[in-house]
Amino acid sequence: MHLLKFHIIGHQSFPNTSWIDVGEGVNILATSTIQQAQVLLEALQAINPPYDCRQVEPFADFPAYSQIHPYKRKIIPSKKTAAIAIYTADPALVQTLATIDPLYFETDRIEVGRRRDYSRWMNFVELPASARWKEIYEVLRPLLSHIAPEAGPWRDRFQEMIRLWQETDRLRGERAHQLSIHLRRLRPFLPPQYHGQLNWCCQRVDLAAHFLQAKTVVATSLPIFYALPPTNRAHTVSVPLTFLANRLGERFQEKLKLERTVGRLNRQWQAGQAGIRLEVDAESGRPVIRSNKFHEFHDGDGPIAEGVLASFMQGVALLHQVVYGCDPIFLLDLHRLHLPIQEPSYRLEQLHRICDQFQCLIVPDQALLDVCHDPRRSAWANFPWLHIAAAPF
């Protein structure tokens, strides 16, 4: 899955932003200030972070009231979305979703949002999450005139069940479950030539249940937003890696499989000089992360070498691929990473080498941000892997 665009809503630094388009490869956030780009990425990371949102509270500095002059209204966190991201679904994911319901062969884009109370929602763009009673009943009503006489008791129970239903009612939860049971009991009383229409009704009734299953599949395939350094300054670089290690332990609960996977990862990390190592704790049986590179990413510890950053990112990606089946989306803050000072065009080439096969969103340092705002930067259009993600405020 690749990120296509995102939208941050209601932060006091930019209360009225529009959608920000994102390309593959390197994406530089061309905001007015570095601080704005940092706030954007911190809020974006909350969509799918390597931490518990309710503990970190990435929306804590969002205002508690909305101001529509001259009125002021308190925001209800459970009803207010703070961050939305739209992804493209890759073919393998579409194939998996279609095993749940053929409707998902039409999956193109997936929308994921995080509310102020840190609950998360998901939509399959242009695909319904549930059916309304009206569309089912319009097909079902003519069928009822063709059922066998011995279906009288079924008809009575059915009519009693739907007596108070409204045309606009959504079919989900217990209502959908009971309707599905009744429709399947109808089949023996209906002539075979009408079974196709009955099948269609059953499939539409099952939409809500299938949607919940599809959401679970997507959640296990959604790439983590992996920030370097961590967007939460209270976190060390070990925190997101520990998060991935815990997910690895949850995926491989059988000890032998976990040990084999850990062994394979350690060999790959050693060969790639990632500076990461996993150990399986003897008492708990859980994987524990080790790294000799954590100190390299601390704020104020001096420049970080290009090779150290690139090999560490490759190592993170290997672990992420085992857990989620895809690469993470990297969020790099050049202002805090302190890469060696370079002329902007060389910096871009450096970013290309570091990010290479990954989708990366970049908080620029001041020199790079100044060039992003320079109208004479048209030569950058020759870099197909580079996207200047203008943030319209």
Helices and strands as residue ranges (DSSP letters): E 2-8, E 20-21, E 26-30, H 34-45, H 53-56, E 65-68, E 71-74, G 77-79, E 81-88, H 91-98, G 102-106, E 109-115, E 120-124, E 131-132, H 133-144, G 149-151, H 152-162, E 170-171, H 173-186, G 187-189, G 192-194, H 195-205, H 207-219, E 225-228, H 238-251, H 255-272, E 276-280, E 287-291, G 294-297, H 306-324, E 329-333, H 334-337, H 344-355, E 359-363, H 366-372, G 377-382, E 386-390
